[in-house]
């Protein structure tokens, strides 16, 4: 036979259920927070790293055509075309989320680009030594290429760190979910024990 459930046991059961509800709610909020961290990391990898790598590649490609243009008579035409392309890419680059190192290298790239424009503008003016001028332009192009390489390495490091943080958040969320299920099972058994255990008849 089962004894009638006392008021104190009912109160204990309600308290236990309330605690379970609050703990489940708290873990759910934590899960959501970590999920948002992982989601934001994935978005940042694409918007601020993958897209930026495309900018870097496009600028590098434009510099390649500039090197070719130095060897023929199309240098003026190629200069105008590629400079406008590079200028747009740099503006887009600056709109992304930049790290301190990334901003510093981007400033160096911009400074070298400004110098390049200044040197190339001398093609429209009489110069004493065209060979020297082309040499300076070539050195500036090489400096810009070094800037791009450094920026590309930053993208790789940042993408790796963001991916690691996203995976860490997902792993933590999975751990919380497993602990939550285990806690619910234990609490369910405890409630069953409080409410429905068999009591010996009092003698």
N, C-alpha and C positions, 0 to 999 in steps of 0.2 A: 504493500500500500504506500501511497505518497501522502505526506503531510501537506496540508494547505500551505501555499507559499506565503510567507510572512511579509509584512510591509517593509521591513528592513532589507530583505532579500530583493524585493521589487526595486527599492531605492538603489541598492547596489548594482542591480542589472541595468537600471536607467543610467547611472553614472558610468558604468562600463561602456555602454553603447555610446554615450556622449563623448567619452574619451576616444573611442574608436573613430567616431565621426570627425572629431577635431584633428586627430592624427592623420587620417586619410586626407582631409582638406589641406592640412599643412604640407604633406608630402606632395599633394597634387600641385600646390603653388610652387614648390621647389622644383618639381619636374618641369612645370611650364617655364620657369625662369631658365633652367638649363637648356631646355629645348629652344628657347628664343636665342640664347647665346650661340648654340650650334647653327641655328638658322641664319643669324646675322653674320657669323663667320663664313658660311657658305656664300652668302650674298657678297660679302667683302672680297672674298677670293676672286669672284667673277668681276665685280664692278671696278675694284681698285688694283687687281693684280693681273688677271687674264687680259682684260681690256687694255691695261697699261702695257703689257708685253706686246700687244699688237701695235700700240703707238710707237714703242721702241723699235720694233721691227720695221715699221713704215718709215721712220726717220732714218734708220740705218740704210734702208733701201734707197731713200732719196740722196743720202750722202754718197752712195755707190755711183749713182748716175752723175753726181757732181764731179766725181773723180774722172769719170769717162769724159765729161764735158771739157775738162781741162786740156784734153789732148786733141780737141778739134775746134773748129770755128763756131760751134753751136753754144759756146760757153755762156754768152749773154742770154740767149733764149732759154737755155736750161736753168740758168740762175734764177730767172724770174718765176719760172714754173715751179721748181722745187722749193724755193724759199717760201712761197705762199703756202705750199703744202706743209712744210716744216713748222711755219708760224702757227697754222691752225692746230697741228698736232700738239705743239707745246702748250697752247692755250687749253686744249682739252685735258692734257696731262695735269695742269695746275688745278683743275677743277676736281680732281680725285683726292681721296684721303691720303695725305703724305706723311711719312715718318720724318723724323729730324734729319736722318742721313739722306733720305730720299729728296727732301727739300733742298738740302745743301748741294747735292749733286745736280739737281735740276737747275739750280741757280748758276752753277758752273757751265752747264750745257747752254743755258740762255746767254751767258756772257760770251761764250765762244761763238755762238750763232750770231750775236750782234757784231762781233769782230769779223766774222766771215762776210756778213753783208757789207761792212765797211770796206773790206779788201776787194770784194767783187765789184763794188761800185767804181773802183778805180779803172776798171776795164773801159769805162765810157770816157776816160780822160787820158791824155797822152802820158805815158810813163817811160822812164829811161830804160828800165830793165824789166821786161815782161817775165823773164825766167825767174828772177827774184820774187816777183809778185806771185807767180804761180807756186813757188816754193812755200811762201807764207800761207797761201790758201790751202795747200796740201797739208801743212803742219796743223792748221786750224781744223781741217776735216778729221785729221787723225786724233786730235785732242777731243773732238766731239764724239768720235767713235769710242774712245776710252771712257768718256762720261756715260755713254749708252751701255757699255759693258758693265760698269759699276751699278747703274740703275737696274739692269737686267738681273744681276746677282741679288740685289735687294728684293726684287719681286719673288725670286725663288725662296729666299729665306723667310720672307713674310708669309708667303703661301704655305710653306711648311709649318710655320708657327700657328697660323690660323687653322689649318687642318688638324693639327695636334690638339688645339684648344677645343675645336668642335667635337673631335672624337672623345676627348676627356669628359666633356659635358654629357655626351650620349652614354658613355660608360657609367657615369655617376647616376644618370637617370635610370638606367637599367638596374643598377644595384638597388636604388631606392624602391623601384617597382617590385623587385624580388623580396626585399625586406618587408614591404607593405603587405604582400600576399602572405608571407610567413606570419606576420603579426596578426593579420585578420584570422588566420587559421587558429593560432594560439588563443586569441581573444574569444573566438567562437566556441572553442572547447571549454574555456573558462566560464563563459556565460552558461553553457549547457550544464556545467558542474554546479554552478550557483543555483540555478533554477530547478533542475530536474534530478539531482542526485537522490538516491534512495536513503531514507532516514529510518533508522531502527525504531521500532515502537517503544515508547517509554514504558518501562515496567511499572 
